[in-house]
Amino acid sequence: MIILQDEMNLSEEKKAPLRRRSKEYKEKMLLGFTTAVTMPPIGLKKLKDHKMEQPEDYIFDLSAPNPSLERLTQIIRSLRVALTSNPLTWVHAFGPKGLERILSILDSYNKM
């Protein structure tokens, strides 16, 4: 349960009530969490026949040569949903490589 709370990035204030819950309630939470981790986040949609679920999918799409502004907007909007609805391990997997791609794109648009 401690790992789950850390993965959910909960503050100590929000962890305390969960610690007082029954074992059955905690088991239901764990079951729901494992289901959520194995399924794509709600709101993540196919973008032009390419389903992005993993951090690598986003990094790959952000690395495409000369994507249109419309396509970049779609990717970034979907990424925002993915970053806020996936567990921290997903966010960490996106981490430096993904941020590097985003900064590179922003830098190229800044030079225009």
N, CA, C and O of each residue as an XYZ file, in Angstrom:
448
protein
N       0.822     -1.199      0.000
C       0.000      0.000      0.000
C       0.858      1.253      0.000
O       0.481      2.270     -0.581
N       2.011      1.181      0.650
C       2.900      2.330      0.697
C       3.411      2.654     -0.705
O       3.491      3.821     -1.089
N       3.754      1.622     -1.460
C       4.232      1.829     -2.827
C       3.131      2.464     -3.666
O       3.394      3.368     -4.459
N       1.912      1.997     -3.494
C       0.783      2.563     -4.231
C       0.626      4.040     -3.906
O       0.422      4.851     -4.809
N       0.717      4.398     -2.645
C       0.570      5.801     -2.251
C       1.693      6.648     -2.840
O       1.457      7.777     -3.270
N       2.903      6.116     -2.863
C       4.018      6.843     -3.463
C       3.819      6.986     -4.965
O       4.094      8.038     -5.542
N       3.339      5.920     -5.589
C       3.107      5.934     -7.035
C       2.020      6.938     -7.409
O       2.054      7.520     -8.493
N       1.070      7.137     -6.523
C      -0.014      8.082     -6.769
C       0.411      9.514     -6.441
O      -0.338     10.460     -6.682
N       1.618      9.666     -5.889
C       2.167     10.975     -5.565
C       1.267     11.734     -4.589
O       0.996     12.921     -4.769
N       0.809     11.028     -3.555
C      -0.078     11.630     -2.562
C       0.718     12.342     -1.479
O       1.796     11.893     -1.092
N       0.186     13.442     -0.999
C       0.802     14.151      0.120
C       0.516     13.373      1.402
O      -0.376     12.526      1.442
N       1.280     13.671      2.441
C       1.070     13.001      3.733
C      -0.349     13.238      4.242
O      -0.950     12.363      4.864
N      -0.870     14.417      3.973
C      -2.230     14.760      4.391
C      -3.262     13.822      3.759
O      -4.248     13.464      4.403
N      -3.043     13.428      2.519
C      -3.985     12.553      1.828
C      -3.710     11.072      2.095
O      -4.596     10.234      1.926
N      -2.483     10.752      2.511
C      -2.146      9.360      2.822
C      -2.776      8.915      4.143
O      -3.176      7.759      4.283
N      -2.865      9.824      5.107
C      -3.343      9.473      6.450
C      -4.722      8.809      6.436
O      -4.872      7.758      7.060
N      -5.741      9.362      5.757
C      -7.049      8.700      5.762
C      -7.018      7.317      5.098
O      -7.775      6.426      5.481
N      -6.160      7.147      4.126
C      -6.062      5.845      3.461
C      -5.482      4.784      4.395
O      -5.859      3.614      4.331
N      -4.580      5.197      5.244
C      -3.968      4.257      6.194
C      -4.996      3.723      7.198
O      -4.840      2.620      7.722
N      -6.031      4.499      7.458
C      -7.051      4.090      8.433
C      -8.119      3.181      7.823
O      -8.945      2.633      8.553
N      -8.118      3.013      6.512
C      -9.129      2.197      5.831
C      -8.943      0.717      6.123
O      -7.878      0.281      6.561
N     -10.003     -0.047      5.870
C      -9.962     -1.499      6.102
C      -9.079     -2.187      5.069
O      -8.760     -1.625      4.021
N      -8.697     -3.411      5.389
C      -7.878     -4.206      4.488
C      -8.610     -4.442      3.161
O      -8.000     -4.392      2.093
N      -9.916     -4.699      3.237
C     -10.712     -4.950      2.028
C     -10.712     -3.723      1.109
O     -10.579     -3.846     -0.109
N     -10.861     -2.555      1.704
C     -10.858     -1.327      0.921
C      -9.507     -1.147      0.228
O      -9.452     -0.775     -0.944
N      -8.436     -1.409      0.944
C      -7.098     -1.280      0.384
C      -6.884     -2.276     -0.749
O      -6.240     -1.951     -1.746
N      -7.422     -3.489     -0.603
C      -7.298     -4.495     -1.659
C      -8.031     -4.044     -2.923
O      -7.545     -4.248     -4.035
N      -9.206     -3.429     -2.745
C      -9.953     -2.908     -3.893
C      -9.165     -1.794     -4.581
O      -9.141     -1.715     -5.809
N      -8.524     -0.937     -3.790
C      -7.708      0.131     -4.348
C      -6.555     -0.440     -5.173
O      -6.278      0.027     -6.278
N      -5.887     -1.459     -4.620
C      -4.775     -2.079     -5.334
C      -5.235     -2.708     -6.640
O      -4.564     -2.587     -7.664
N      -6.370     -3.374     -6.603
C      -6.914     -3.989     -7.810
C      -7.225     -2.921     -8.858
O      -6.895     -3.083    -10.033
N      -7.853     -1.846     -8.433
C      -8.163     -0.755     -9.346
C      -6.910     -0.110     -9.906
O      -6.870      0.263    -11.079
N      -5.886      0.022     -9.074
C      -4.636      0.631     -9.522
C      -3.940     -0.247    -10.548
O      -3.479      0.253    -11.575
N      -3.856     -1.538    -10.291
C      -3.181     -2.420    -11.244
C      -3.930     -2.465    -12.564
O      -3.305     -2.586    -13.618
N      -5.243     -2.371    -12.532
C      -6.024     -2.316    -13.767
C      -5.728     -1.017    -14.513
O      -5.570     -1.024    -15.734
N      -5.653      0.077    -13.794
C      -5.395      1.378    -14.421
C      -4.003      1.439    -15.037
O      -3.817      2.066    -16.080
N      -3.030      0.800    -14.408
C      -1.663      0.825    -14.914
C      -1.546      0.037    -16.211
O      -0.761      0.401    -17.087
N      -2.311     -1.031    -16.343
C      -2.206     -1.868    -17.535
C      -3.058     -1.368    -18.686
O      -2.924     -1.866    -19.803
N      -3.937     -0.391    -18.446
C      -4.796      0.148    -19.491
C      -4.402      1.584    -19.790
O      -3.888      2.274    -18.909
N      -4.630      2.051    -21.013
C      -4.309      3.443    -21.318
C      -5.199      4.384    -20.521
O      -6.320      4.013    -20.171
N      -4.728      5.599    -20.223
C      -5.512      6.539    -19.435
C      -6.781      6.986    -20.150
O      -6.852      7.002    -21.379
N      -7.775      7.345    -19.355
C      -9.019      7.868    -19.911
C      -8.706      9.164    -20.640
O      -7.944      9.996    -20.147
N      -9.290      9.329    -21.799
C      -9.063     10.549    -22.552
C      -7.959     10.428    -23.580
O      -7.820     11.291    -24.447
N      -7.168      9.361    -23.494
C      -6.115      9.167    -24.477
C      -6.743      8.580    -25.721
O      -7.299      7.482    -25.679
N      -6.664      9.284    -26.809
C      -7.357      8.887    -28.030
C      -6.355      8.557    -29.122
O      -5.178      8.908    -29.041
N      -6.849      7.879    -30.137
C      -6.017      7.639    -31.315
C      -5.790      8.973    -32.000
O      -6.709      9.775    -32.165
N      -4.572      9.187    -32.387
C      -4.236     10.402    -33.119
C      -3.841      9.983    -34.524
O      -2.741      9.477    -34.746
N      -4.743     10.197    -35.464
C      -4.506      9.862    -36.864
C      -3.983      8.434    -37.003
O      -2.898      8.215    -37.543
N      -4.745      7.479    -36.521
C      -4.470      6.049    -36.640
C      -3.228      5.587    -35.890
O      -2.727      4.493    -36.154
N      -2.728      6.378    -34.978
C      -1.572      5.962    -34.187
C      -1.938      6.079    -32.715
O      -2.101      7.179    -32.188
N      -2.063      4.946    -32.068
C      -2.448      4.950    -30.667
C      -1.201      5.095    -29.802
O      -0.271      4.293    -29.879
N      -1.207      6.128    -28.984
C      -0.070      6.372    -28.105
C      -0.462      5.990    -26.682
O      -1.392      6.551    -26.103
N       0.271      5.024    -26.135
C      -0.002      4.577    -24.782
C       1.229      4.671    -23.888
O       1.125      5.011    -22.710
N       2.370      4.375    -24.442
C       3.602      4.333    -23.665
C       4.402      5.625    -23.848
O       4.240      6.317    -24.853
N       5.261      5.950    -22.883
C       6.087      7.156    -23.020
C       6.906      7.144    -24.317
O       7.114      8.181    -24.946
N       7.361      5.957    -24.696
C       8.168      5.834    -25.913
C       7.372      6.247    -27.155
O       7.936      6.785    -28.107
N       6.062      5.992    -27.141
C       5.214      6.389    -28.267
C       5.223      7.909    -28.442
O       5.310      8.419    -29.559
N       5.132      8.611    -27.328
C       5.141     10.073    -27.383
C       6.507     10.590    -27.832
O       6.593     11.500    -28.657
N       7.559     10.010    -27.290
C       8.912     10.435    -27.670
C       9.129     10.200    -29.162
O       9.695     11.045    -29.855
N       8.675      9.047    -29.649
C       8.798      8.735    -31.081
C       8.059      9.776    -31.918
O       8.612     10.300    -32.885
N       6.819     10.078    -31.553
C       6.029     11.051    -32.323
C       6.613     12.460    -32.231
O       6.579     13.214    -33.204
N       7.145     12.813    -31.068
C       7.763     14.131    -30.923
C       9.070     14.227    -31.703
O       9.544     15.327    -31.983
N       9.652     13.089    -32.053
C      10.912     13.055    -32.797
C      10.711     13.021    -34.306
O      11.682     13.044    -35.063
N       9.467     12.967    -34.745
C       9.175     12.909    -36.181
C       9.723     14.162    -36.866
O       9.630     15.264    -36.325
N      10.299     13.982    -38.067
C      10.828     15.157    -38.777
C       9.706     16.037    -39.324
O       8.786     15.553    -39.984
N       9.793     17.298    -39.046
C       8.868     18.314    -39.567
C       7.377     18.011    -39.368
O       6.617     18.027    -40.337
N       6.953     17.738    -38.143
C       5.510     17.530    -37.928
C       4.775     18.860    -38.069
O       5.337     19.924    -37.811
N       3.529     18.783    -38.477
C       2.743     20.012    -38.613
C       2.433     20.577    -37.229
O       2.478     19.864    -36.226
N       2.123     21.846    -37.196
C       1.761     22.477    -35.933
C       0.507     21.827    -35.355
O       0.393     21.655    -34.142
N      -0.435     21.467    -36.230
C      -1.659     20.796    -35.789
C      -1.337     19.451    -35.132
O      -1.898     19.115    -34.088
N      -0.439     18.690    -35.743
C      -0.059     17.383    -35.192
C       0.642     17.562    -33.852
O       0.350     16.839    -32.900
N       1.565     18.519    -33.767
C       2.248     18.774    -32.497
C       1.255     19.151    -31.409
O       1.390     18.721    -30.264
N       0.272     19.945    -31.759
C      -0.753     20.344    -30.792
C      -1.520     19.124    -30.295
O      -1.795     19.008    -29.101
N      -1.863     18.223    -31.193
C      -2.569     16.999    -30.792
C      -1.715     16.150    -29.853
O      -2.200     15.639    -28.843
N      -0.445     16.008    -30.200
C       0.456     15.197    -29.376
C       0.595     15.811    -27.991
O       0.507     15.104    -26.987
N       0.808     17.112    -27.928
C       1.015     17.788    -26.639
C      -0.245     17.724    -25.781
O      -0.153     17.528    -24.569
N      -1.404     17.885    -26.383
C      -2.652     17.781    -25.609
C      -2.836     16.374    -25.052
O      -3.217     16.205    -23.894
N      -2.570     15.386    -25.860
C      -2.686     14.008    -25.404
C      -1.632     13.710    -24.328
O      -1.907     13.009    -23.354
N      -0.443     14.246    -24.516
C       0.629     14.061    -23.538
C       0.250     14.669    -22.192
O       0.538     14.088    -21.145
N      -0.388     15.825    -22.213
C      -0.814     16.452    -20.961
C      -1.741     15.518    -20.187
O      -1.599     15.364    -18.974
N      -2.676     14.905    -20.878
C      -3.594     13.956    -20.234
C      -2.820     12.756    -19.702
O      -3.040     12.317    -18.573
N      -1.923     12.236    -20.510
C      -1.148     11.061    -20.097
C      -0.279     11.360    -18.879
O      -0.186     10.537    -17.968
N       0.352     12.522    -18.856
C       1.223     12.876    -17.728
C       0.438     13.067    -16.430
O       0.951     12.794    -15.345
N      -0.795     13.533    -16.544
C      -1.574     13.774    -15.326
C      -2.384     12.562    -14.878
O      -2.850     12.523    -13.740
N      -2.558     11.576    -15.749
C      -3.403     10.442    -15.366
C      -2.654      9.127    -15.216
O      -3.243      8.133    -14.791
N      -1.392      9.098    -15.550
C      -0.599      7.885    -15.389
C       0.196      7.936    -14.087
O       0.401      9.011    -13.523
N       0.644      6.772    -13.611
C       1.450      6.746    -12.381
C       2.829      7.365    -12.601
O       3.253      7.599    -13.733
N       3.511      7.621    -11.492
C       4.813      8.280    -11.561
C       5.831      7.493    -12.377
O       6.695      8.093    -13.017
N       5.750      6.169    -12.370
C       6.700      5.382    -13.160
C       6.579      5.727    -14.640
O       7.580      5.746    -15.357
N       5.361      5.998    -15.100
C       5.136      6.391    -16.492
C       5.793      7.746    -16.746
O       6.481      7.937    -17.749
N       5.573      8.672    -15.835
C       6.137     10.021    -15.968
C       7.662      9.948    -15.967
O       8.316     10.628    -16.758
N       8.230      9.128    -15.084
C       9.686      8.978    -15.031
C      10.219      8.361    -16.321
O      11.299      8.726    -16.784
N       9.469      7.430    -16.901
C       9.892      6.808    -18.161
C       9.903      7.835    -19.298
O      10.749      7.766    -20.190
N       8.975      8.776    -19.267
C       8.945      9.844    -20.279
C      10.129     10.778    -20.060
O      10.800     11.190    -21.007
N      10.367     11.095    -18.817
C      11.455     11.905    -18.290
C      12.367     12.677    -19.209
O      11.899     13.443    -20.051
N      13.677     12.486    -19.059
C      14.659     13.319    -19.753
C      14.556     13.299    -21.279
O      14.661     14.346    -21.916
N      14.353     12.127    -21.866
C      14.264     12.063    -23.331
C      13.061     12.835    -23.847
O      13.162     13.574    -24.827
N      11.930     12.664    -23.189
C      10.720     13.365    -23.610
C      10.839     14.868    -23.435
O      10.465     15.641    -24.317
N      11.362     15.270    -22.290
C      11.543     16.703    -22.048
C      12.535     17.310    -23.029
O      12.359     18.440    -23.485
N      13.576     16.556    -23.350
C      14.561     17.026    -24.320
C      13.903     17.270    -25.676
O      14.196     18.263    -26.341
N      13.020     16.371    -26.080
C      12.323     16.533    -27.363
C      11.423     17.775    -27.342
O      11.407     18.558    -28.291
N      10.675     17.940    -26.245
C       9.783     19.106    -26.140
C      10.587     20.402    -26.177
O      10.213     21.345    -26.874
N      11.683     20.453    -25.435
C      12.519     21.663    -25.426
C      13.134     21.922    -26.794
O      13.260     23.074    -27.209
N      13.513     20.870    -27.491
C      14.064     21.012    -28.829
C      13.028     21.596    -29.792
O      13.343     22.464    -30.606
N      11.805     21.114    -29.689
C      10.714     21.628    -30.539
C      10.440     23.093    -30.221
O      10.306     23.921    -31.122
N      10.358     23.403    -28.931
C      10.113     24.786    -28.533
C      11.246     25.703    -29.023
O      11.000     26.821    -29.476
N      12.465     25.222    -28.925
C      13.621     26.008    -29.370
C      13.551     26.256    -30.875
O      13.853     27.356    -31.339
N      13.150     25.230    -31.643
C      13.072     25.408    -33.099
C      11.979     26.416    -33.473
O      12.146     27.183    -34.421
N      10.874     26.418    -32.745
C       9.814     27.400    -33.018
C      10.215     28.786    -32.544
O       9.783     29.788    -33.113
N      11.028     28.848    -31.518
C      11.495     30.134    -31.001
C      12.431     30.814    -32.005
O      12.494     32.042    -32.064
N      13.154     30.016    -32.790
C      14.092     30.556    -33.769
C      13.403     31.031    -35.041
O      14.037     31.678    -35.875
N      12.146     30.729    -35.204
C      11.421     31.128    -36.412
C      11.098     32.594    -36.406
O      10.489     33.096    -37.351
